[in-house]
Amino acid sequence: MYPVTLVPNNTLLTATPEEGRQLAVHMSRLIVKATQPDATKREQLRDIYANDAAMLLAVTHTVAIEFATIAAANNYWR
């Protein structure tokens, strides 16, 4: 098994807020992959969290935290 690269291209810098948001979603997905490396198990769990409002809100919270970090790294695209 190889380690998951958690910061794609080793940078948080993006040209636009939209790219930053997409990076935040991508990084959040990478966290799931690093936490549960078994693809079969992740597939089994999808149906559970896809139907649980609290779990879906937790996902949005994770993306929001990643996006806040990326925005700060980009000086809020000023």
N, C-alpha and C positions, 0 to 999 in steps of 0.2 A: 504494500500500500504506500502511496505517496502522500505527502502533506498537501492540503488544499491551500492554494494561494488566496489569501483573504483580501488583499489589496491588488486588484488587477493592474498590471503594468507598473506596480509599485508607486502609484501616485494617486492623490485625491484631487488633483487639479483637473478641472473641466472648463470648457470654453463657455458654457451657458448653464443657467440653473436647470434647464430641462435635462442636459447631459448629467448634471449632478444628481438629479432625482433618479434617473435611470441607473446611475452607478450605485446609489443607495439601495435600490431594489435588488440589483445584482449582488451587492455585498451581503445583503440580508439573506439571500438564497444560499450564498456560500457558507454563511454561519450554520445554516441548517445542515448542509452537506458535511461540514466539519464535525458537527455535533453527532450526526447520525450518518456515518459513512456507508452503511448498508443500503444500497439503492432499492432493494426489494422491500426492506422495512419502511423506508420513506414512502414508497408507493402505497403500502398497506395503511400507513398513518394518514395519508392525504384525505381519505374519505371521512376520517374522524374529525380532523380540524376544519375541513371544508364545511361541516355542518354544525359547528360550534361557534356562536357569535363571540364569546369571550376569547377563544383562541384566535379568531380572525382579527379582533381588536389588538391582541398582543402582537400580531404580525405588523399591523400598521404602526404600532408604537416602535417596534424595532427599526422599521424603515425610517420613521421620523427622527430617531436618534442618529442613525447613519447619515441622513440628509443634513441634520444640524452640524455634524462634524465636518462633512464635506463643504457645506456653505462657509463655515468658519475658515477652513483651509484655503478657500478661494476668496477670502476677504469679502464675502457676500456679493461677489461679482461686481464690485465697484470699480 
